[in-house]
Amino acid sequence: MDKPLLKSCQACGTEISRYSPFCRHCGHPQGSSLIIGLLILFLVALLSSYIAFMIYCAAHAERFAAP
C-alpha cells in the first residue's frame, strides 16, 4: 500500500509534499509536535549548559589567568 506523495496543509488546505516540513503557500509547520518539542528541549539544554559554563568560568577566572 503506497501512500500518496501529496497531502493537504493542516492550515490552508493547499496540496503539499508529504515530506515537506512546512507549507510553501502559508508557511504553517507540518511536523510532528513531538519532534518540535524535542528540538526545543535540546536547545534549552544546550543554552543552559552554555550559561552554566560561563558562570563557572567567571567564578574561577583567576585559575585561567596567565601568570
JOGI-V208850 format. One record per residue. N is the residue number from 0. SS is DSSP state (H for helix, E for strand, L for the rest). OMEGA is omega in whole degrees, 0 to 359 (* if undefined). D_CENTER is the distance of its C-alpha to the mean C-alpha in Angstrom with 2 decimals. Layout:
BEGIN
N,SS,OMEGA,D_CENTER / N,SS,OMEGA,D_CENTER
END
This chain:
BEGIN
0,L,179,31.87 / 1,L,175,29.64 / 2,L,176,26.84 / 3,L,182,27.06 / 4,L,180,24.81 / 5,E,174,24.31 / 6,E,178,23.09 / 7,E,175,23.20 / 8,L,180,20.36 / 9,L,184,19.68 / 10,L,188,20.37 / 11,L,177,23.05 / 12,L,178,24.51 / 13,L,178,24.44 / 14,E,179,24.49 / 15,E,177,21.47 / 16,E,178,20.64 / 17,L,185,19.62 / 18,L,180,16.91 / 19,L,180,15.50 / 20,L,179,11.85 / 21,E,178,13.41 / 22,L,179,17.05 / 23,L,180,18.79 / 24,L,184,21.33 / 25,L,178,19.59 / 26,L,182,15.88 / 27,L,178,14.93 / 28,E,182,11.77 / 29,L,184,13.36 / 30,L,178,10.85 / 31,L,178,11.58 / 32,H,177,10.74 / 33,H,180,10.77 / 34,H,179,7.92 / 35,H,178,5.76 / 36,H,178,7.71 / 37,H,178,7.40 / 38,H,178,3.80 / 39,H,178,5.19 / 40,H,178,8.30 / 41,H,181,7.67 / 42,H,177,6.90 / 43,H,178,9.89 / 44,H,179,11.89 / 45,H,179,11.57 / 46,H,180,12.65 / 47,H,176,15.36 / 48,H,179,16.63 / 49,H,180,17.04 / 50,H,179,18.87 / 51,H,179,21.01 / 52,H,180,21.95 / 53,H,177,22.98 / 54,H,178,25.04 / 55,H,180,26.67 / 56,H,179,27.58 / 57,H,181,29.02 / 58,H,182,31.07 / 59,L,183,32.44 / 60,H,181,32.89 / 61,H,176,36.57 / 62,H,186,35.85 / 63,H,181,33.93 / 64,L,178,36.49 / 65,L,181,38.88 / 66,L,*,42.45
END
